[in-house]
Amino acid sequence: RNGKGDSWSMSKILISGYYGFANAGDEAMLTAIIESLRQVEENVELTVLSGNPEDTAAKHQVRSVYRFNPWAVIQAMYASELILSGGGSLLQDVTSKRSLLYYLSIIGLGKFFGKKVMLFAQGIGPIRAKWARKLTSFVCNKADLITVRDRESASELKEMGVAAAKITVTADSVLSLKPVTGEGGRTLLQKAGVDLTKPVIGISVRPWAGDARCFQVLAEAASKLQQRYGAQLILLPLQYSVDVKACEKLRKALACQKDVFLLNERYNTEEFLSIIGNCDLLIGMRLHALVFAAVMQTPILAISYDPKVDSFVNAIGEKPVGTVEKIDGDMVVQAAVASWQKAPLEQNKNIEILRQKAQINSDKAFALLKKG
């Protein structure tokens, strides 16, 4: 295969995932997948299934079709050589069983039409219903190749009966993104009224069952950090507009409304990275807020609501500071102080290892294409 992607050898890949829904983490994932694929083959022909195909096509310079248009999806499958299902937590039944069935149907249809199918850097589970576990095992065993972003996902697949030989543990594709400069983020923060001569604490929360007490405790801890360091609090909704409501709930719980900024805009991946790169600390629930911070070498404090958060934080040599159900304000303050006082050298080393693993996903995709 010609690495320059000459037309006679251009690969045709269809990408399925939770794209086109204004979720910054998933949009970053798509950005990372596209960049890593183009790094291997510059002119690879990419088509993305999206909830907003016009927006996806314009942002990422790809072809895009509406993911709920069966005829358009089938046509896109016929025109492709390889179907990538990924990344993110697509195969789970906690938030929705219908979404699990949708993503399994894409994998199953791909194999029905004789296409090569790869699960690309996925986080698997939780899948709780017995019928859902059996169906997931059956469909995933039809896939040609599976890469998962953590060991826990590999274990979950094996427990469901998926052949171990199909599975490779790599890393979240977002980790393959390169750090960006802080200039764009500084401009956006200054536009919002942030004084960059003072410490900046970024906070990313999302709605979750039982979050009221969590937000109250987090607000008390953040208020103490404000007082101790004269810090400014930047509230970052990663999924627009769902997270905006969670951020507003957190803001109402804060003791002081001064030096609190809710960045209520639709930022792209590069802008989010740059904003978080200007933070002195990132306190996050959203997995990809934590991943963005890791890419930008910003110290993190993770509040876990899902095993995927624990898996990522453990992989970079850290531990969550608490969970949505069990969080202690004094521990948050102590962890923040400790984080500020240490150089994140070990964290950086672990992130570099994960970055290299993340690129393996695309290498394996093209290796699968070359197999005839």
C-alpha positions as CSV (number, residue, x, y, z in Angstrom):
1,R,0.0,0.0,0.0
2,N,1.3,3.4,-0.9
3,G,1.6,5.5,2.3
4,K,0.9,8.7,0.3
5,G,-2.5,7.3,-0.4
6,D,-2.4,7.4,-4.3
7,S,-5.9,6.9,-5.7
8,W,-5.2,3.4,-7.0
9,S,-4.5,2.3,-3.4
10,M,-6.7,4.5,-1.4
11,S,-8.3,2.7,1.6
12,K,-12.0,3.2,2.3
13,I,-13.0,3.2,5.9
14,L,-16.4,3.7,7.6
15,I,-16.3,5.0,11.2
16,S,-19.2,4.4,13.6
17,G,-19.5,6.0,17.1
18,Y,-21.3,8.6,19.1
19,Y,-20.5,11.5,16.8
20,G,-22.5,14.6,15.9
21,F,-24.0,15.1,19.3
22,A,-21.9,18.0,20.7
23,N,-20.1,15.8,23.2
24,A,-16.5,17.2,23.4
25,G,-15.0,13.8,24.4
26,D,-16.5,11.9,21.5
27,E,-15.7,14.7,19.1
28,A,-12.1,14.6,20.3
29,M,-12.1,10.9,19.9
30,L,-13.2,11.3,16.3
31,T,-10.5,13.9,15.7
32,A,-7.9,11.6,17.2
33,I,-9.0,8.6,15.1
34,I,-9.0,10.6,11.9
35,E,-5.6,12.1,12.6
36,S,-4.0,8.8,13.5
37,L,-5.5,7.1,10.4
38,R,-4.2,9.9,8.2
39,Q,-0.8,9.6,9.8
40,V,-0.6,6.1,8.4
41,E,-2.2,6.8,5.0
42,E,-2.5,10.5,4.2
43,N,-5.4,10.3,1.7
44,V,-7.4,7.5,3.2
45,E,-11.1,7.9,2.3
46,L,-13.2,8.2,5.5
47,T,-16.9,8.2,6.0
48,V,-18.4,8.8,9.4
49,L,-21.9,7.9,10.7
50,S,-23.1,10.9,12.5
51,G,-26.1,12.5,14.3
52,N,-25.2,15.7,12.4
53,P,-23.5,14.7,9.2
54,E,-23.2,18.3,7.8
55,D,-21.4,19.4,10.9
56,T,-19.2,16.3,11.0
57,A,-18.2,16.6,7.3
58,A,-17.3,20.3,7.7
59,K,-15.3,19.9,10.9
60,H,-13.3,16.9,10.0
61,Q,-13.1,17.0,6.2
62,V,-14.7,13.6,5.8
63,R,-17.7,12.2,4.1
64,S,-20.6,11.7,6.5
65,V,-24.1,10.1,6.5
66,Y,-27.0,10.3,9.0
67,R,-26.6,7.4,11.3
68,F,-30.3,6.7,11.6
69,N,-30.9,6.5,7.8
70,P,-30.8,2.8,7.2
71,W,-30.4,3.1,3.4
72,A,-27.6,5.6,3.6
73,V,-25.8,3.5,6.3
74,I,-26.0,0.3,4.1
75,Q,-24.7,2.3,1.0
76,A,-21.8,3.5,3.1
77,M,-21.0,0.0,4.2
78,Y,-21.1,-1.3,0.6
79,A,-18.6,1.4,-0.4
80,S,-16.2,0.7,2.4
81,E,-13.5,-2.0,2.9
82,L,-13.2,-1.7,6.7
83,I,-15.8,-0.7,9.3
84,L,-14.4,0.7,12.6
85,S,-16.7,0.7,15.6
86,G,-15.2,3.1,18.1
87,G,-14.0,4.5,20.2
88,G,-15.5,5.2,23.6
89,S,-18.0,3.3,25.7
90,L,-20.3,2.2,22.9
91,L,-21.0,-1.3,24.2
92,Q,-22.8,-0.7,27.6
93,D,-26.4,-1.0,28.8
94,V,-26.3,1.5,31.8
95,T,-27.3,4.6,30.0
96,S,-29.3,2.9,27.2
97,K,-30.0,-0.6,25.9
98,R,-31.1,0.8,22.6
99,S,-27.7,2.3,21.9
100,L,-26.1,-1.1,22.7
101,L,-28.4,-2.7,20.1
102,Y,-27.5,0.0,17.6
103,Y,-23.8,-0.4,17.8
104,L,-24.0,-4.2,17.8
105,S,-26.2,-4.0,14.7
106,I,-23.5,-1.9,12.9
107,I,-20.9,-4.6,13.7
108,G,-23.3,-7.4,12.7
109,L,-24.4,-5.7,9.4
110,G,-20.8,-5.1,8.5
111,K,-20.0,-8.8,8.7
112,F,-23.3,-9.7,7.0
113,F,-22.1,-7.6,4.0
114,G,-18.7,-9.3,4.0
115,K,-16.7,-6.4,5.3
116,K,-13.8,-6.4,7.6
117,V,-14.9,-5.1,11.0
118,M,-12.7,-3.8,13.9
119,L,-13.7,-2.6,17.3
120,F,-11.4,0.4,17.7
121,A,-10.0,1.4,21.2
122,Q,-13.4,0.7,22.9
123,G,-14.2,0.8,26.6
124,I,-16.5,-2.2,27.2
125,G,-19.3,-2.2,29.7
126,P,-20.9,-2.3,32.1
127,I,-23.2,-4.7,30.4
128,R,-25.6,-6.1,33.1
129,A,-28.5,-7.8,31.4
130,K,-27.9,-11.5,30.7
131,W,-29.4,-11.4,27.2
132,A,-27.3,-8.3,26.4
133,R,-24.1,-10.0,27.5
134,K,-24.9,-13.1,25.3
135,L,-25.7,-11.0,22.3
136,T,-22.6,-8.8,22.8
137,S,-20.4,-12.0,23.0
138,F,-22.0,-13.5,19.8
139,V,-21.6,-10.3,17.8
140,C,-18.1,-9.4,19.0
141,N,-16.9,-12.9,18.2
142,K,-17.8,-12.1,14.5
143,A,-15.5,-9.1,14.4
144,D,-12.1,-9.5,12.8
145,L,-10.2,-7.6,15.4
146,I,-10.8,-5.9,18.8
147,T,-8.7,-3.2,20.5
148,V,-9.7,-2.0,23.9
149,R,-8.5,1.0,25.9
150,D,-7.9,-0.8,29.2
151,R,-7.3,-4.2,30.8
152,E,-10.7,-4.1,32.4
153,S,-12.5,-3.9,29.1
154,A,-10.5,-6.9,27.8
155,S,-11.4,-8.9,31.0
156,E,-15.1,-8.0,30.5
157,L,-15.1,-9.3,26.9
158,K,-13.4,-12.5,27.9
159,E,-15.8,-13.1,30.8
160,M,-18.7,-12.8,28.2
161,G,-17.0,-15.4,26.1
162,V,-15.3,-13.4,23.4
163,A,-12.1,-15.1,22.0
164,A,-9.0,-13.8,23.7
165,A,-7.1,-14.1,20.5
166,K,-9.2,-11.3,18.9
167,I,-8.5,-8.8,21.7
168,T,-5.5,-6.4,22.1
169,V,-5.2,-3.9,24.9
170,T,-4.1,-0.5,23.6
171,A,-5.2,3.0,24.9
172,D,-7.9,5.6,24.5
173,S,-7.5,7.1,21.0
174,V,-7.7,10.7,22.4
175,L,-4.3,10.1,24.0
176,S,-2.8,10.1,20.5
177,L,-3.6,13.8,20.1
178,K,-0.6,16.1,20.3
179,P,-0.5,18.9,22.9
180,V,-1.5,22.3,21.5
181,T,-0.2,25.8,22.4
182,G,-1.9,27.7,25.2
183,E,-2.4,30.8,23.1
184,G,-6.0,30.0,21.9
185,G,-7.1,29.0,25.4
186,R,-5.6,32.2,26.9
187,T,-7.6,34.3,24.4
188,L,-10.8,32.5,25.1
189,L,-10.3,32.7,28.9
190,Q,-9.5,36.4,28.8
191,K,-12.6,37.0,26.6
192,A,-14.6,35.3,29.4
193,G,-13.1,37.7,31.9
194,V,-10.6,35.4,33.5
195,D,-7.5,37.0,35.1
196,L,-4.6,34.7,34.1
197,T,-2.3,36.3,36.7
198,K,-4.2,34.3,39.3
199,P,-4.3,30.5,39.7
200,V,-7.0,28.7,37.5
201,I,-8.9,25.6,38.6
202,G,-10.9,23.9,35.9
203,I,-13.9,21.8,36.9
204,S,-15.8,19.4,34.6
205,V,-18.9,17.8,36.0
206,R,-21.8,15.9,34.4
207,P,-25.3,14.9,35.6
208,W,-25.5,11.6,37.4
209,A,-27.7,9.8,39.9
210,G,-27.1,11.2,43.3
211,D,-25.0,14.1,42.1
212,A,-26.6,16.8,44.4
213,R,-24.6,15.8,47.5
214,C,-21.4,15.3,45.4
215,F,-21.8,18.8,43.9
216,Q,-22.4,20.3,47.4
217,V,-19.2,18.7,48.8
218,L,-17.2,19.7,45.7
219,A,-18.5,23.3,45.9
220,E,-17.3,23.5,49.5
221,A,-13.9,22.1,48.6
222,A,-13.6,24.4,45.6
223,S,-14.5,27.4,47.8
224,K,-11.8,26.5,50.3
225,L,-9.2,26.3,47.4
226,Q,-10.4,29.7,46.2
227,Q,-9.8,31.2,49.6
228,R,-6.4,29.6,50.1
229,Y,-4.9,30.4,46.7
230,G,-7.0,33.3,45.4
231,A,-8.0,30.9,42.6
232,Q,-10.5,31.4,39.8
233,L,-12.9,28.5,39.0
234,I,-13.6,27.6,35.4
235,L,-16.6,25.4,34.9
236,L,-16.3,23.4,31.7
237,P,-19.3,21.6,30.2
238,L,-17.9,18.9,27.9
239,Q,-21.3,17.8,26.5
240,Y,-23.4,20.7,25.3
241,S,-26.0,21.4,26.7
242,V,-26.4,18.5,29.1
243,D,-23.4,19.4,31.2
244,V,-24.3,23.1,31.4
245,K,-27.2,22.3,33.8
246,A,-24.8,20.3,36.0
247,C,-22.3,23.2,36.0
248,E,-25.0,25.6,36.9
249,K,-26.1,23.4,39.8
250,L,-22.5,23.3,41.0
251,R,-22.2,27.1,40.7
252,K,-25.3,27.7,42.8
253,A,-23.7,25.6,45.6
254,L,-20.5,27.7,45.7
255,A,-20.1,29.9,48.7
256,C,-18.8,32.8,46.6
257,Q,-19.9,33.7,43.0
258,K,-16.9,35.9,42.4
259,D,-14.1,34.6,40.2
260,V,-16.4,31.8,38.9
261,F,-16.7,31.4,35.1
262,L,-19.1,29.1,33.3
263,L,-17.6,28.6,29.8
264,N,-21.0,28.1,28.1
265,E,-19.9,27.8,24.5
266,R,-19.4,25.0,21.9
267,Y,-15.6,24.6,21.8
268,N,-13.8,22.3,19.4
269,T,-11.1,19.8,20.5
270,E,-8.2,22.1,20.0
271,E,-9.9,24.9,22.0
272,F,-10.7,22.6,24.9
273,L,-7.2,21.3,25.0
274,S,-5.8,24.8,25.0
275,I,-8.2,26.0,27.7
276,I,-7.4,23.0,30.0
277,G,-3.7,23.6,29.3
278,N,-4.0,27.0,30.9
279,C,-5.5,25.5,34.1
280,D,-3.2,24.9,37.1
281,L,-5.5,22.0,38.1
282,L,-8.4,20.1,36.6
283,I,-11.0,18.5,38.8
284,G,-13.1,16.2,36.6
285,M,-15.9,13.7,36.3
286,R,-15.9,13.5,32.5
287,L,-13.3,11.0,31.3
288,H,-12.2,13.1,28.4
289,A,-11.8,16.2,30.5
290,L,-9.2,14.1,32.5
291,V,-7.7,12.8,29.2
292,F,-7.4,16.3,27.8
293,A,-5.6,17.4,31.0
294,A,-3.3,14.4,30.7
295,V,-2.4,15.3,27.1
296,M,-1.7,18.9,28.2
297,Q,0.2,17.8,31.3
298,T,-2.2,19.6,33.7
299,P,-2.5,18.0,37.2
300,I,-5.8,16.1,37.7
301,L,-8.2,15.2,40.4
302,A,-10.7,12.6,39.3
303,I,-14.2,12.0,40.7
304,S,-15.3,8.6,39.5
305,Y,-18.9,7.8,38.3
306,D,-17.9,4.9,36.1
307,P,-15.3,2.2,36.0
308,K,-13.8,3.8,32.8
309,V,-12.7,6.7,34.9
310,D,-11.0,4.5,37.5
311,S,-9.3,2.5,34.7
312,F,-7.8,5.6,33.1
313,V,-6.7,7.2,36.3
314,N,-5.0,4.0,37.5
315,A,-3.3,3.7,34.1
316,I,-1.5,7.0,34.7
317,G,-0.4,6.1,38.2
318,E,-3.1,8.1,40.1
319,K,-6.2,7.3,42.1
320,P,-9.7,8.9,42.0
321,V,-10.1,11.4,44.9
322,G,-13.6,10.1,45.4
323,T,-16.8,8.8,43.7
324,V,-20.1,10.5,43.1
325,E,-21.6,8.4,45.9
326,K,-18.7,8.8,48.3
327,I,-16.7,12.0,48.3
328,D,-15.0,13.9,51.2
329,G,-14.4,17.7,50.8
330,D,-11.3,17.7,53.1
331,M,-9.7,14.9,50.9
332,V,-10.4,16.9,47.8
333,V,-8.6,19.9,49.3
334,Q,-5.7,17.8,50.6
335,A,-5.3,16.1,47.2
336,A,-5.4,19.4,45.4
337,V,-2.7,20.9,47.6
338,A,-0.5,17.8,47.2
339,S,-1.0,17.8,43.4
340,W,0.1,21.4,43.2
341,Q,3.2,20.7,45.2
342,K,4.6,17.8,43.2
343,A,6.0,17.7,39.6
344,P,3.9,15.3,37.5
345,L,6.9,13.5,36.1
346,E,5.7,10.0,36.7
347,Q,2.3,10.8,35.3
348,N,3.9,12.3,32.2
349,K,6.0,9.1,31.7
350,N,2.8,6.9,32.0
351,I,1.0,9.2,29.5
352,E,3.8,8.9,27.0
353,I,3.5,5.1,27.2
354,L,-0.3,5.3,26.6
355,R,0.2,7.7,23.7
356,Q,2.4,5.2,21.9
357,K,-0.2,2.4,22.6
358,A,-3.0,4.7,21.2
359,Q,-1.2,4.8,17.8
360,I,-1.3,1.0,17.7
361,N,-5.0,1.2,17.0
362,S,-4.6,2.7,13.6
363,D,-1.5,0.5,12.8
364,K,-3.7,-2.5,13.4
365,A,-6.5,-1.2,11.3
366,F,-4.3,-0.9,8.2
367,A,-2.7,-4.2,8.9
368,L,-6.2,-5.8,8.9
369,L,-6.9,-4.1,5.6
370,K,-3.7,-5.5,4.1
371,K,-4.7,-9.1,4.9
372,G,-6.2,-9.6,1.4
